[in-house]
Structures are given as structure tokens and as C-alpha cells.
Amino acid sequence: MKGQLLYGGLLAAGVALVDQLTKLWAVEALAHRTVTIVTGFFDLELVHNLGAAFGLFSSWPELWRHALLIGVAVVATAVITRLLWQSSSRLEATTLALVLGGAIGNLIDRLRLGWVIDFIHWHWYQWSWPVFNIADSAITVGIALLLWQQFRRPPSTS
């Protein structure tokens, strides 16, 4: 258990570090421009996301928005850390660490800036997926792996 916590903690710290480094790069490199990687499909574009996923809560008053989003991130970080402490396998620790590292990466932005830096933009011409970042990607992959792990477990016989 403690071994999984150390592994998960290091992986989460690595995810948060890569997230923060890529955001620093994005702020410098994309400050006044969008970089097209694949025309009509993939761009790098600097966005300051005031809300949560898909811009949720971005229209709320600043004090309420900050309190809610920072509070949720702090509670999620505590709960995931507790689950990581209890994890029994490397795969479980990996899934939790990806989510934890992503949550910490975005929490750092909220505490430091009041918003989250996003810069990865997938779209199909005018149809667009919301702009996101490495932290969001880690959270998504972590949750997908967690769901996959849950669905492949044999049903318990009680």
C-alpha cells in the first residue's frame, strides 16, 4: 500500500509538473497567435478558462466560482490521495495518480491565476471540442482506465 502511494505520488507530481511546464510554454509561445498543426482539425490556441469542464460556472460571480472550483479540487485531491493510499495494484495507483496529478495541475492555475490555462484545440472545421490542457488529458485517461478496470473485474460473489 505505501509502495503504491509513493509510486502514485511520484506519477501525480510528474503529471502536474509536465502540465505546468507545457502551460508556461503555451503562455509564451501562443500569447498573440494560434498555431495550426493540422488544418481544419488541430490547433494550439491559448485560452483562459474561468470555469470548469466545457466552461461550466464561468458566468458565476468570481467569488462563488473560485470558492466552488477550488473547494471541489481540494476535496477531490484529498479523496484521491486517500484512495491512492488504499490502492492495491500498480494499475489502480496509475489511474488515481493521473487524476490526482491533473487535479493538482489545474488547482495550481486556479490558485495562482484565478483561471486555468488551456491550449490544445481539436475540431472538425467549425465543430469544436472545448480547448483543454495536459491536466485535463491526464484526468480523462485516468478516469477511462478506472472505468475499464471496473468493467473488467469479475462480479463479486457475496
VMD Tcl script that draws the C-alpha trace (Angstrom):
set ca {
  {0.00 0.00 0.00}
  {2.69 2.51 0.94}
  {4.65 1.46 -2.14}
  {1.65 2.32 -4.32}
  {1.36 5.67 -2.54}
  {4.99 6.51 -3.30}
  {4.66 5.39 -6.93}
  {1.34 7.22 -7.32}
  {2.64 10.33 -5.62}
  {5.65 10.49 -7.92}
  {3.50 9.91 -11.00}
  {0.99 12.57 -9.89}
  {3.82 15.04 -9.26}
  {5.23 14.25 -12.71}
  {1.86 14.86 -14.36}
  {1.42 18.18 -12.53}
  {4.96 19.22 -13.45}
  {4.56 18.41 -17.16}
  {1.18 20.18 -17.11}
  {2.68 23.33 -15.58}
  {5.70 23.33 -17.91}
  {3.50 22.99 -21.01}
  {1.27 25.80 -19.76}
  {4.30 28.05 -19.24}
  {5.37 27.25 -22.79}
  {1.85 27.94 -24.11}
  {1.67 31.34 -22.41}
  {4.95 32.38 -24.06}
  {4.55 30.72 -27.47}
  {0.84 31.32 -28.06}
  {0.32 34.73 -26.45}
  {-0.72 36.50 -29.63}
  {-1.25 33.72 -32.14}
  {-2.82 30.38 -32.88}
  {-0.62 27.66 -34.32}
  {-2.33 25.34 -36.79}
  {-0.94 21.82 -36.59}
  {-3.45 20.13 -38.94}
  {-5.68 22.50 -40.92}
  {-9.34 22.12 -40.01}
  {-8.56 19.64 -37.24}
  {-5.90 20.53 -34.64}
  {-4.60 23.88 -33.35}
  {-2.67 25.20 -30.39}
  {-4.54 28.21 -29.05}
  {-4.16 29.98 -25.70}
  {-7.41 30.17 -23.69}
  {-8.03 31.34 -20.13}
  {-10.78 29.06 -18.84}
  {-12.62 30.76 -15.97}
  {-14.97 27.82 -15.48}
  {-14.76 24.06 -15.15}
  {-15.10 21.47 -17.92}
  {-16.83 22.89 -21.01}
  {-16.76 26.34 -19.36}
  {-19.26 25.37 -16.66}
  {-19.73 28.05 -13.98}
  {-17.75 30.65 -15.98}
  {-20.63 33.11 -15.76}
  {-20.91 32.82 -11.97}
  {-19.69 35.71 -9.83}
  {-15.94 35.43 -9.30}
  {-16.05 34.79 -5.54}
  {-18.60 31.96 -5.84}
  {-16.85 30.45 -8.86}
  {-13.46 30.44 -7.13}
  {-14.87 29.05 -3.89}
  {-16.70 26.24 -5.67}
  {-13.96 25.21 -8.10}
  {-11.09 25.46 -5.62}
  {-13.16 23.71 -2.95}
  {-14.06 20.85 -5.26}
  {-10.42 20.48 -6.34}
  {-9.17 20.41 -2.75}
  {-11.77 17.83 -1.69}
  {-11.07 15.72 -4.81}
  {-7.33 15.86 -4.11}
  {-7.87 14.68 -0.53}
  {-10.24 11.86 -1.54}
  {-7.99 10.66 -4.38}
  {-4.94 10.74 -2.10}
  {-6.82 8.58 0.42}
  {-7.83 6.14 -2.35}
  {-4.23 6.08 -3.56}
  {-3.09 5.19 -0.02}
  {-5.54 2.25 -0.09}
  {-4.76 1.13 -3.66}
  {-3.65 -2.45 -4.01}
  {-2.28 -2.60 -7.55}
  {0.00 -0.64 -9.83}
  {-2.82 -0.15 -12.36}
  {-5.16 1.26 -9.72}
  {-2.40 3.55 -8.44}
  {-1.69 4.72 -12.00}
  {-5.32 5.61 -12.68}
  {-5.64 7.52 -9.42}
  {-2.29 9.26 -9.90}
  {-3.27 10.50 -13.36}
  {-6.47 12.03 -11.98}
  {-4.64 13.42 -8.94}
  {-1.83 14.96 -10.99}
  {-4.34 16.56 -13.36}
  {-6.41 17.93 -10.50}
  {-3.30 19.40 -8.88}
  {-2.11 20.92 -12.17}
  {-5.41 22.74 -12.69}
  {-5.65 23.68 -9.00}
  {-2.24 25.37 -9.22}
  {-3.58 27.54 -12.07}
  {-6.73 28.46 -10.16}
  {-4.80 29.40 -7.03}
  {-2.09 31.28 -8.94}
  {-4.11 32.94 -11.70}
  {-7.81 32.60 -10.97}
  {-8.36 30.57 -14.17}
  {-6.98 27.51 -15.95}
  {-4.66 27.78 -18.94}
  {-5.89 25.66 -21.86}
  {-4.20 25.40 -25.26}
  {-4.98 22.12 -27.07}
  {-7.82 22.53 -29.58}
  {-9.30 19.61 -31.53}
  {-12.03 20.45 -34.01}
  {-13.56 19.44 -37.30}
  {-13.67 22.73 -39.15}
  {-16.44 24.72 -37.37}
  {-17.38 21.89 -34.97}
  {-15.16 22.27 -31.96}
  {-14.26 20.36 -28.83}
  {-13.51 22.70 -25.90}
  {-9.86 23.73 -25.63}
  {-8.05 21.71 -22.95}
  {-4.61 21.02 -21.44}
  {-2.34 18.19 -20.26}
  {-4.03 18.08 -16.82}
  {-7.43 17.59 -18.45}
  {-5.96 14.84 -20.64}
  {-4.48 13.04 -17.62}
  {-7.79 13.24 -15.76}
  {-9.66 11.85 -18.78}
  {-7.20 8.99 -19.33}
  {-7.19 8.20 -15.59}
  {-10.98 8.04 -15.42}
  {-11.16 5.96 -18.62}
  {-8.63 3.48 -17.18}
  {-10.50 3.39 -13.89}
  {-13.77 2.59 -15.68}
  {-12.05 -0.03 -17.85}
  {-10.58 -1.61 -14.72}
  {-14.00 -1.68 -13.03}
  {-15.74 -3.25 -16.04}
  {-13.16 -5.99 -16.46}
  {-13.37 -7.12 -12.83}
  {-15.35 -10.28 -12.27}
  {-18.57 -9.69 -10.32}
  {-18.16 -10.25 -6.62}
  {-19.95 -13.20 -5.07}
  {-21.30 -12.26 -1.67}
}
mol new
graphics top color blue
foreach p $ca { graphics top sphere $p radius 0.5 }
foreach p [lrange $ca 0 end-1] q [lrange $ca 1 end] { graphics top cylinder $p $q radius 0.2 }
display resetview
